[in-house]
Amino acid sequence: MKKAVVLLSGGLDSTTTLAIARGNGFACYALSVDYGQRHAAELAAATRIGQLLQVCEHQFLKLDLTVLASSALTDPSVTVPIHGTNRGIPATYVPARNTIMLSLALAWAEVLGSQDIFIGVTAVDYSGYPDCRPDYIDAFEKMANLATKAGREGNLLKVHAPLINLPKHDIIRRGLELGIDYSMTVSCYQADASGWACGQCDACHIRRAGFAAANIPDPTYYQDKR
Amino acid sequence: MKKAVVLLSGGLDSTTTLAIARGNGFACYALSVDYGQRHAAELAAATRIGQLLQVCEHQFLKLDLTVLASSALTDPSVTVPIHGTNRGIPATYVPARNTIMLSLALAWAEVLGSQDIFIGVTAVDYSGYPDCRPDYIDAFEKMANLATKAGREGNLLKVHAPLINLPKHDIIRRGLELGIDYSMTVSCYQADASGWACGQCDACHIRRAGFAAANIPDPTYYQDKR
């Protein structure tokens, strides 16, 4: 079995990505990065998902970006924006987040002798994020193949972004086909300690709209449905 | 004054790079990454150098790569190779190290509104490292400009690698012109707690040979000269 490093946040997209990697026959090594998020609920969800989907190994890397960054996701003094109030690049954007996470995945892939990295970015719902677009993923892959022993020796690394062109409702349908229980995942930017979602932030809005568009009951634990 | 993020390990190359950035008129923000190195001497040197060269701000980021990697620099069970015993890519290679460090510099540059990152890689002395070559630096820069808000908006980021084509003796001459006291820097892979260099590892060998080739007395504190 070929090994793959899968970036796993515990949200809907990365969980579906892990299920896809597994469904494609890869031995999956999950990597979760705690870059100073405000909610432990996300990492708790990642732990659950790693166990449920039986990854070969699950590593958690702590990297406190709060000393560098001051975005809504890492700085408690900044309010998470309510959906619809921001334009362009969201205020919840963490600088260079995907570049940092892919770099860490690259390091582990090299150690494992893996040539495959999976990341659950999607260009459709999060079009405001520059590092979720196909040209970015291609550029990272090119750089990575010049950065490593393996790439230089012709064992080319592939960055898989299987959701990149899928709208949320198609991601949800794909995940349900693969047997995912989405009530176990947490997408919310400000979930409470038990993993209940706020129902108000951009991530909650996109998730709710996705289940509605897929015409599938939304199993998410929302605080306003408690 | 334009701001620059400068990656600073406290070794000869990164210290010279910082002096060059400063000499070019940049307001310098030093970033040191503790990726699980075995010696605290390197970080102590970085602290000293940051103070001596009067950086605007100096951030230390802790990132324990030892959970992922098992190279000589991070795994205490692996012996640091004595110079001349290894071929091709050195055993002291840390997977994706420069990619990770440049990614963190990219994050800080974006937060600071800086379009300039300095890194002290050199393709001459460390030709075994894939991520020290010009084509790698170019590829990182291309990727970075697709990864960030600033790059997408046309405010292009530049990755400066001013030493990349210089042999060690030219780096040393350049640094002395800029007033660097190289006795304050630590290059050794296994310096002791006080910063005394082993004199035996690849880094020590290259450093010693550099001073010899420059025909300049080597001010390094070597354990075998104690």
Interface residues (C-beta under 8 A of the other chain):
Chain A: Q59 L61 K62 L63 D64 L65 V67 L68 A69 S70 I89 Y93 V94 P95 A96 R97 N98 T99 I100 S103 L104 L106 A107 W108 E110 V111 P130 D131 R133 D135 Y136 A139 F140 K142 M143 A144 L146 A147 T148 K149 G151 R152
Chain B: Q59 L61 K62 L63 D64 L65 V67 L68 A69 S70 I89 Y93 V94 P95 A96 R97 N98 T99 I100 S103 L104 L106 A107 W108 E110 V111 P130 D131 R133 D135 Y136 A139 F140 K142 M143 A144 L146 A147 T148 K149 G151 R152
